Amino acid sequence: MAQTIGFVVETSDDGRATVVAVKGQGCGSCSAVSQCHGGRAASTEKIPAFNRVGAAVGDRVTLTVESGAILSRMAVLYLVPVFGMLTGAFMGAFMSGGVDGTGDGHSVAFGLAGFVLGFVIAVAISRIWSAARPVIPIITRIVTSKFVFSSSRPSAGCGSGGK
């Protein structure tokens, strides 16, 4: 599971919250962390999350995204173009007279076309999935609660004696 830390900035009655999450902690080993989320280089991002632990505004929380949701989408984005490339390469080889090496140009051209077609299909599937079933992180733990200042109690310390 990918996890990151964030601060709750807004809550709603439907069990969701808006969290300002710190980028780079959940995927710190990835060298493309600064290019994630549309190429924006910001170190934080405001995202919706399921608020299952009852976090309040100002709480520092742990956000978790299930690995299965990420892996299934990555598999589509990687495997569909590769499958298209291999299918195109084999089709090009068979259409040009066999796999004896005489149709290498056709194999390369059809393989490239299959890769491009597979990539277009993978992007379309990804967009459909994102619209139908978006990956929404879950607030799994409250790290620190918001400090609430109560003005009804007299404060102690220097200058508060009322003299």
URUR-V310713 format. One line per field, one symbol per residue. psi: psi as a letter, one per 40 degrees, with the letter a starting at -180 (. if undefined). Layout:
BEGIN
psi=???
END
This chain:
BEGIN
psi=hhiiiihheiiieeeiihhhihieddfdehefdeeifeeheieihhiiihgeefiiheihihhhhhdddddddddddddddddddddddddddddeeafeeefdddddddddddddddddddddddddddddgihhihheihdiihhhhhediiiiaheeee.
END
